């Protein structure tokens, strides 16, 4: 089973309190998650050039699965503001936007976001991700998603994580299936990506299914 650890405390769940979980800014640090080959964390000031290089070097590769980006997106000024916003959004319990690094290296090779976190009766979020074209086919994105889901369910106490992908993106569909996500529907003209409204397959994974799959995996090792 994949090795994982985190710098945040490993608090256990009380299901009756999942949707009421409160996090005090003064008591939380930003998460740094480790898997066998990766480190996942928010970007800081020292990562600015690495973040920009990741997006510049993969501009065409990421274009079809992302919004249209202006030239300002690839500037230091933009990312100086963005990393502050990302930190604020995490502490405000709105999102968690992580970057992927190979362990003991400083170059950004991907991103993974938990967006639109909604508490109360819903207690869900959406996951989005992308990896450098040069790092595809090595199982790194599945490793990152698997590690991040542990944090989402055990630390953020989310009940449900949703992921939507374009029907033509077979690689992403296979990744989500391996991670345990179940197809739930089909949405026409769901997102405007690269300037075009695109259909998406809708999938989701809830805590109960994730926990059962994890227990089954543990029993086999």
Secondary structure as UniProt FT lines:
FT   STRAND          5..6
FT   HELIX           15..20
FT   HELIX           25..27
FT   STRAND          32..34
FT   STRAND          38..41
FT   HELIX           45..47
FT   HELIX           48..57
FT   HELIX           59..63
FT   TURN            64..65
FT   HELIX           71..74
FT   HELIX           76..91
FT   TURN            92..93
FT   STRAND          96..102
FT   TURN            103..104
FT   STRAND          108..118
FT   TURN            120..122
FT   STRAND          124..131
FT   HELIX           133..135
FT   TURN            136..137
FT   HELIX           140..154
FT   STRAND          160..165
FT   TURN            167..168
FT   HELIX           170..179
FT   STRAND          182..193
FT   TURN            194..195
FT   STRAND          196..206
FT   HELIX           207..219
//
